[in-house]
């Protein structure tokens, strides 16, 4: 799963470099979400957080 997220982050970074101002905010938001998802996935793999719901 992390590989797919890493690829998504790199693709969004590439899009951001070539984005016009109208698209920039949307791509930045998508990039922020993808980076957060990647951090969570890595933390789950390392056992730093528990992916199970608390109930």
N, C-alpha and C positions, 0 to 999 in steps of 0.2 A: 504494500500500500504506500509505503513512503517513497518508493521510486516514482510512482505515478504522481504523487504530490510534488516531488522535486522537479519533475518534468513540467508540470503545470506552472510552478513558480517561475521556472526559466522561460517558458513560453510567454507568460504574462510580463515578465521583465523586458523581453524582446519587443512585445507589442507596445509597452510603455515608452520605449525609446523612440518609436516611430509614430506615436499617437498624436492626433491633433488635439487642441485644447478641449474640445467638446467630449472627446472620448477619455481623456486623461483621468478625470475623477472616477469614472466607472471602473477603469482598469486598475487604478490605485486601490479602490475598495475590494475588488476581486483578489488582488495580490495580497492585501492584508489578511483576508479570510484564508486564502491558501497557505500563507505562512503560519497562521495560527493553527490550522488543521495539521500542518506538518509538525509543528512543535508538540502538539498533543499526541500524534502518532508516535513520535520518537520517545516521548515520555512514557507512553504505554509500553513500548517495546523494552525500554530500560527498566520498567517496573517502578518508575517514580510515581506514577498515579495508577489508580484502579479504574478500569474502564466500565466496570459493572455499576449499575445504578445503586444508590444507597439504601434501597428498600428491599 
